[in-house]
Structure formats: C-alpha cells, structure tokens
Amino acid sequence: MVTEADMPNTVAWIRSCWPVSERCMARLLECTVPRNFGKRHCLIREGETCGKAYFIERGITRSYWIVDGEEITTSFTTEGCIVFSMDELYYGRTSEEYVETVEPALAFEISIADLNRLIESEPELAHWARVNHQNEYRRLHRTHKERLALPAPERYRAFARQFPDVCRRARLTDIASYIGVAPATLSRIRAEIF
C-alpha cells in the first residue's frame, strides 16, 4: 500500500493547495499505483482515452499538441503535481493533446474513475481540486498574456522564474515552443542572459 512517505513531493504539493487530512490523504493514496517511466514515454495520446491521471513524484512531463506536423508545447508538470487529460477528466472525451515524460519519471497512477469518485465524495479533495484548477487557470492565463504582451527575452525570464527546474532539464526546442520563439532565438536569448 502506498503511504505518504512514498510520495513526499506529491503530498506536500496537495497540502500546499488545501489542508487535506491524513484520513482523506490515505483514501487518495490507496487508489494509487507507483509507475516508473523512461525518458520520452508517452503517457497520454491525442484522440485516445487513457483512463488515468498521474501524480509526478520525480521527473517532469510535457504536454503538447501537434499542429501542421509540428509539436507545440502547452505546459510542463513538475515534481509533486498531477497531470491528466483535461478533456477526459472534465468532459469524458478523448484527449486533445499528448503528454510525455521529459526524463525518467516516478509517477503514482490513479484511475480517472477513482479520482472523480474521491472528488465527489470527499469535500477536502473537492476543495483541493478546485484550488488546483484555479491555480492552473491563473498560470495559463498569465502565460497567455505574457506570450501576447512581452518581448521574447522577457517571456523567457518569466518562464525561468516559473519553471527553474524545467530550464535546466528540458530540451531547448520544447521550451522555445512553449514561449513561442524559434529554438535559435531562445539559444541567443539564453546566451545574452547568462
């Protein structure tokens, strides 16, 4: 059985969003299964139903769309956070994006059905899910504004403040795609900043 000691990053992140009790946390953890994934492992695929969400205990994931044959990075998920297909969790539809590991990762898998059941039956987890959703919406809103309003060097600085670990661990092409610049432009920006 998975315990809080097995998932320190995840438990700390959940409790940073909402004060989830030990009893409630135990109910959540009993529904999780540890999974190890290699670098560039595809967790979620566009047009498919995965049926799972993943608490990322160690490692980073990248979400992306494929537009005209090009991968467009939409977000990164770092240690402690959860990644899932929003389309599947919230709307019961197939995913509109891909999610892959950036590096080898330890994740704790939970079925979408179990996650929804817990959110519906446990007010603490419902509050955690709401706060997490609010925080993610705010982050996406801010990122959208930055992409429209800031020059490229400032976009990268904002990204580096938000995701310092990703700056060190993800591919330059994935970061460039996320902030909306060509890889060569990002390489030049990083050389000027550092």
C-alpha positions in Angstrom: 0.0 0.0 0.0 1.3 3.5 -0.9 1.9 5.8 2.1 2.6 9.5 2.5 6.3 8.6 2.9 6.3 7.1 -0.6 5.0 10.4 -2.1 6.6 13.3 -0.2 6.6 15.7 -3.1 3.0 15.0 -4.1 1.7 15.1 -0.5 3.5 18.4 0.1 2.0 19.9 -3.1 -1.5 18.7 -2.4 -1.4 20.1 1.1 0.1 23.4 -0.2 -3.2 23.8 -2.1 -5.6 22.6 0.6 -5.1 21.2 4.1 -6.1 17.6 3.3 -6.4 15.4 6.4 -4.4 12.2 6.9 -7.6 10.2 6.6 -8.6 11.8 3.3 -5.0 11.5 2.0 -4.9 7.8 2.9 -8.1 7.3 0.8 -6.5 9.0 -2.1 -3.2 7.2 -1.8 -4.9 3.8 -1.5 -6.1 4.3 -5.1 -2.6 5.0 -6.5 -0.1 2.6 -8.0 3.6 3.5 -8.5 4.8 3.5 -12.1 8.3 4.1 -13.5 8.6 5.6 -16.9 11.6 6.1 -19.2 12.5 9.4 -20.9 10.1 10.4 -23.6 7.4 7.9 -22.6 4.0 8.9 -23.9 1.5 8.8 -21.0 -1.5 10.3 -22.9 -2.2 10.4 -26.6 -4.3 12.7 -28.7 -7.6 11.0 -29.8 -7.4 8.3 -27.2 -8.8 7.6 -23.8 -6.2 6.9 -21.2 -8.3 6.5 -18.1 -5.5 7.6 -15.8 -4.1 10.6 -14.1 -0.5 10.7 -12.8 0.9 12.4 -9.7 4.5 13.1 -10.7 6.7 12.3 -7.7 10.0 12.5 -9.6 10.6 13.9 -13.1 8.9 16.3 -15.4 6.3 15.8 -18.1 5.5 17.9 -21.1 2.0 18.4 -22.7 1.8 19.3 -26.4 -0.4 19.5 -29.5 0.7 18.6 -33.0 -0.2 21.4 -35.4 0.7 21.0 -39.0 3.2 18.3 -38.1 4.9 20.5 -35.5 4.9 19.8 -31.8 3.6 22.8 -29.8 4.4 22.6 -26.1 1.4 23.7 -24.0 2.6 23.0 -20.4 5.1 21.3 -18.1 4.3 19.3 -15.0 7.0 19.2 -12.3 7.5 17.1 -9.2 4.5 16.8 -6.9 1.9 17.9 -9.4 -0.7 16.0 -11.2 -1.1 15.5 -15.0 -4.1 14.2 -16.9 -6.2 14.8 -19.9 -8.5 17.7 -19.1 -10.8 16.5 -21.9 -11.1 13.1 -20.3 -11.3 14.1 -16.6 -13.8 17.0 -17.0 -15.7 16.1 -20.2 -15.4 12.4 -20.6 -13.9 12.8 -24.1 -10.7 11.6 -25.7 -7.6 13.7 -25.2 -6.8 16.6 -27.5 -3.2 16.6 -26.5 -0.2 14.4 -25.8 1.7 14.1 -22.5 5.2 12.6 -22.4 7.9 12.4 -19.8 10.8 14.8 -20.3 13.2 12.5 -18.4 12.8 9.2 -16.5 9.9 9.6 -14.0 8.3 8.1 -11.0 4.6 8.7 -11.1 1.7 7.5 -9.0 -1.2 6.5 -11.2 -4.8 6.8 -10.3 -7.8 6.0 -12.5 -9.9 8.9 -13.6 -12.9 7.0 -12.2 -11.3 6.8 -8.7 -10.2 10.4 -8.8 -13.7 11.6 -9.8 -15.3 9.4 -7.2 -13.0 10.8 -4.4 -13.5 14.4 -5.5 -17.3 13.8 -5.4 -17.3 12.0 -2.0 -14.6 13.9 -0.1 -15.1 17.6 0.4 -11.4 18.1 1.2 -10.4 16.6 -2.1 -13.1 18.6 -3.9 -11.6 21.8 -2.4 -8.1 20.7 -3.3 -9.2 20.0 -6.9 -10.9 23.4 -7.1 -7.9 25.3 -5.8 -5.6 23.3 -8.1 -7.8 24.1 -11.1 -7.9 27.8 -10.1 -4.1 27.9 -9.8 -3.6 26.2 -13.1 -6.1 28.5 -14.8 -4.3 31.6 -13.4 -1.0 30.2 -14.6 -2.3 29.6 -18.1 -4.0 33.0 -18.2 -0.7 34.7 -17.1 1.3 32.7 -19.7 -1.2 33.6 -22.5 -0.8 37.3 -21.5 3.0 37.1 -21.5 3.1 35.4 -24.9 0.9 38.2 -26.3 2.5 41.2 -24.5 6.1 40.5 -23.6 9.1 40.6 -25.9 10.9 37.2 -26.2 13.6 37.8 -23.6 11.0 38.8 -21.0 8.9 35.7 -21.9 11.9 33.5 -21.2 12.7 35.3 -17.9 9.1 34.8 -16.8 9.3 31.1 -17.8 12.6 30.7 -15.9 11.0 32.2 -12.8 8.0 29.9 -13.0 9.9 26.7 -14.1 13.5 27.0 -13.0 13.9 23.2 -13.0 12.5 22.9 -16.4 15.0 25.4 -17.7 17.8 23.0 -16.6 16.2 19.7 -17.6 14.0 20.1 -20.7 15.0 20.3 -24.3 15.6 23.8 -25.7 13.1 23.1 -28.5 10.3 22.3 -26.0 10.9 25.5 -24.0 11.1 27.5 -27.2 7.8 26.1 -28.4 6.2 26.9 -25.0 7.2 30.5 -25.1 6.5 30.9 -28.8 10.0 31.5 -30.2 12.3 29.7 -32.6 15.0 27.5 -30.9 17.7 29.6 -32.4 16.1 32.7 -30.9 15.9 31.1 -27.5 19.5 30.0 -27.7 20.6 33.6 -28.4 18.4 34.9 -25.6 19.9 32.4 -23.1 23.5 33.3 -24.2 22.7 37.0 -23.6 21.1 36.4 -20.2 23.8 34.0 -18.9 
